[in-house]
Amino acid sequence: MIRAPHIVWDWNGTLLGDGRIMMRSVIAAFACAGLPAVTIEDHRRHFTRPISTFFERLAKRPLSAADHGAIQQFFEAAYQGLAVHLTLSPHASEVLEKWAAAGRTQSLLSMHPHEKLIPEIEKYGIADFFVRADGYKGYGADTKADHLKAHLAALGDPSPDNVILIGDTLDDAVAARNAGLKCVIFHDAFNALQDLGHFDHLTVPVIRSLPEILGHFECWR
């Protein structure tokens, strides 16, 4: 069993500052696939999961399996080329270290492929902060809700009152709500994948910098 309180972190766009690179990769993928031009504003307005629905919103029409495959292939090539410039989000390591130093636990749950996620967190020197790290393992829905439930079960089904999920998209907030967890949304003005309007119907706190998290949980000190 984990010690409470516990944070479940998202990876892309939360701890990893790759939101802008992800958006640029989608823009490049649509251009390479000969589909309508996409802007950062388009991405933020339409982003959703499953990703297939997101692509069709951007294309403004249904897409074939071949279309989806081409977009994904071009996206991965563009992302790989831009990823050399990637860093963790500002103060991410500091916040992880302070949370651990206070005797609290944390884990990582991402829709990033599991076989890529583990080497990445090791590369950035943060793997030891997590009692568990799970990426997408190639099966199940392309949304986080079911994967979050499996992640919590693997942690020993901690009390929902003792767990907070920190992510950057509506999919994170919905997954937390479905699991009965508290949620905080990290919305970086530069890297944000979605407009703030996506969260209007949910009563979730929104923070603009990761160090705000430490003050947000004063009740747990």
C-alpha positions as a printed Julia matrix, in Angstrom:
221×3 Matrix{Float64}:
   0.0    0.0     0.0
   1.18   3.52   -0.77
   1.52   6.21    1.86
  -0.95   9.08    1.7
  -1.11  11.64    0.33
  -0.22  10.54   -3.17
   0.06  12.3    -6.54
  -0.57  10.55   -9.85
   1.28  12.61  -12.45
   0.58  12.88  -16.15
   3.64  12.95  -18.43
   3.21  14.73  -21.79
   2.4   18.4   -21.29
   2.62  18.11  -17.51
   6.0   16.91  -16.3
   7.42  16.87  -19.82
   7.24  20.26  -21.49
   6.37  18.96  -24.94
   2.98  20.53  -25.59
   4.23  22.99  -28.2
   6.23  20.27  -29.93
   3.19  18.0   -30.0
   1.11  20.76  -31.59
   3.81  21.54  -34.15
   3.99  17.82  -34.97
   0.24  17.65  -35.59
   0.49  20.72  -37.84
   3.34  19.09  -39.79
   1.51  15.76  -40.04
  -1.61  17.33  -41.53
   0.48  19.23  -44.06
   2.4   16.09  -45.07
  -0.84  14.11  -45.39
  -2.33  16.74  -47.7
  -5.09  17.61  -45.24
  -6.38  21.09  -44.31
  -3.88  23.4   -42.64
  -3.94  23.37  -38.85
  -2.97  26.17  -36.46
  -2.07  26.2   -32.77
  -5.47  27.77  -32.12
  -7.21  24.98  -34.06
  -5.38  22.38  -32.01
  -6.33  23.98  -28.71
  -9.95  24.41  -29.76
 -10.48  20.86  -30.97
  -8.13  18.66  -28.94
  -9.81  15.62  -27.42
  -9.42  11.91  -26.92
  -9.7    9.49  -28.55
  -7.1   10.92  -30.93
  -9.0    9.57  -33.93
 -11.9   11.89  -33.06
  -9.45  14.78  -32.66
  -7.99  14.21  -36.11
 -11.45  14.12  -37.67
 -12.41  17.36  -35.93
  -9.33  19.01  -37.42
  -9.98  17.52  -40.87
 -13.68  18.48  -40.68
 -14.64  15.12  -42.16
 -14.46  11.39  -41.46
 -11.05   9.89  -42.12
 -10.18   6.45  -43.44
  -7.92   4.01  -41.64
  -5.25   4.91  -44.2
  -5.66   8.61  -43.39
  -5.28   7.96  -39.67
  -2.25   5.78  -40.27
  -0.58   8.42  -42.43
  -1.22  11.2   -39.92
   0.16   9.1   -37.09
   3.24   8.18  -39.1
   3.96  11.77  -40.06
   3.29  12.92  -36.49
   5.78  10.47  -35.03
   8.45  11.48  -37.55
   7.94  15.18  -36.83
   7.89  14.64  -33.06
  11.07  12.59  -33.15
  12.82  15.33  -35.09
  11.72  18.03  -32.66
  12.22  15.99  -29.49
  15.93  16.8   -29.37
  14.89  20.18  -27.96
  12.71  18.72  -25.2
  13.14  19.47  -21.52
  11.08  18.81  -18.43
   8.54  21.49  -17.58
  10.05  24.32  -15.51
  10.61  23.27  -11.87
   9.33  19.72  -12.48
  12.35  18.06  -10.86
  12.21  20.5    -7.96
   8.56  19.75   -7.26
   9.09  15.97   -7.48
  12.02  16.2    -5.1
  10.19  18.35   -2.55
   7.16  16.08   -2.56
   9.34  13.02   -2.0
  11.39  14.79    0.7
   8.17  15.46    2.61
   7.6   11.71    2.87
   4.87  11.55    0.25
   4.52   9.2    -2.67
   3.94   9.77   -6.37
   3.42   7.73   -9.49
   3.2    8.36  -13.22
   0.42   7.46  -15.61
   0.63   8.39  -19.28
  -0.96   7.55  -22.61
   2.57   7.71  -24.06
   3.7    4.22  -25.18
   5.01   2.34  -22.16
   8.12   1.09  -23.94
   9.09   4.71  -24.69
   7.99   6.21  -21.38
  10.27   4.22  -19.09
  13.53   5.07  -20.93
  12.47   8.71  -21.08
  11.92   9.14  -17.35
  15.22   7.38  -16.76
  16.94   9.73  -19.21
  15.63  12.76  -17.32
  16.77  11.29  -14.0
  13.36  11.21  -12.33
  12.43   7.5   -12.41
  13.3    6.96   -8.76
  10.68   9.47   -7.63
   7.84   7.17   -8.7
   6.57   4.1    -6.89
   5.05   3.08  -10.22
   5.12   4.33  -13.81
   2.64   3.14  -16.44
   2.39   4.12  -20.08
  -0.03   2.94  -22.75
   0.64  -0.74  -23.37
  -1.13  -1.09  -26.7
  -4.54  -2.28  -25.57
  -7.66  -0.69  -24.15
  -9.34   2.6   -24.93
  -7.41   5.65  -26.11
  -8.64   7.56  -23.06
  -7.18   7.59  -19.56
 -10.18   6.57  -17.44
  -9.8    2.77  -17.57
  -6.01   2.99  -17.4
  -6.24   5.15  -14.28
  -8.42   2.56  -12.55
  -5.9   -0.17  -13.43
  -3.06   2.05  -12.2
  -4.79   2.62   -8.87
  -5.49  -1.1    -8.51
  -1.79  -1.8    -9.05
  -1.0    0.71   -6.3
  -3.23  -1.19   -3.91
  -6.46   0.76   -4.41
  -5.62   3.7    -2.13
  -8.45   5.75   -0.69
  -9.59   8.31   -3.29
  -9.45  10.96   -0.57
  -5.69  10.49   -0.43
  -4.92  10.72   -4.16
  -4.75  13.67   -6.54
  -4.2   13.41  -10.27
  -2.26  16.25  -11.89
  -2.64  16.53  -15.66
  -3.07  19.01  -18.46
  -6.11  17.94  -20.49
  -9.82  17.36  -20.12
  -9.18  13.63  -20.48
  -7.16  13.75  -17.25
  -9.92  15.61  -15.43
 -12.61  13.2   -16.65
 -10.52  10.17  -15.68
 -10.03  11.57  -12.17
 -13.72  12.32  -11.81
 -14.68   8.81  -12.91
 -12.29   7.34  -10.35
 -13.54   9.62   -7.58
 -10.22  11.46   -7.3
  -9.35  15.11   -6.86
  -7.7   16.67   -9.88
  -5.58  19.72  -10.62
  -5.0   20.94  -14.17
  -1.63  22.38  -15.17
  -2.26  24.9   -17.95
   0.98  26.31  -19.31
   0.26  29.29  -21.56
   2.96  28.2   -24.03
   2.56  24.43  -24.01
  -1.16  24.03  -23.28
  -2.83  21.56  -25.65
  -6.36  22.81  -24.92
  -8.12  26.1   -24.37
  -9.17  26.79  -20.81
 -12.77  26.76  -21.99
 -12.61  22.95  -22.14
 -12.65  22.91  -18.34
 -15.47  25.4   -17.75
 -18.03  22.72  -16.89
 -15.74  21.06  -14.35
 -14.88  22.43  -10.93
 -11.18  21.67  -11.06
  -8.39  24.0    -9.91
  -6.12  25.28  -12.69
  -2.51  26.18  -11.99
  -0.06  28.01  -14.28
   3.23  26.73  -12.84
   4.2   23.46  -11.19
   5.49  25.01   -7.93
   1.93  26.22   -7.29
   1.1   22.6    -6.54
   3.05  22.64   -3.3
   1.09  25.58   -1.95
  -2.16  24.13   -3.23
  -1.82  21.18   -0.88
  -1.13  23.06    2.35
  -3.98  21.13    3.95
  -1.8   18.01    3.63
   1.23  19.44    5.39
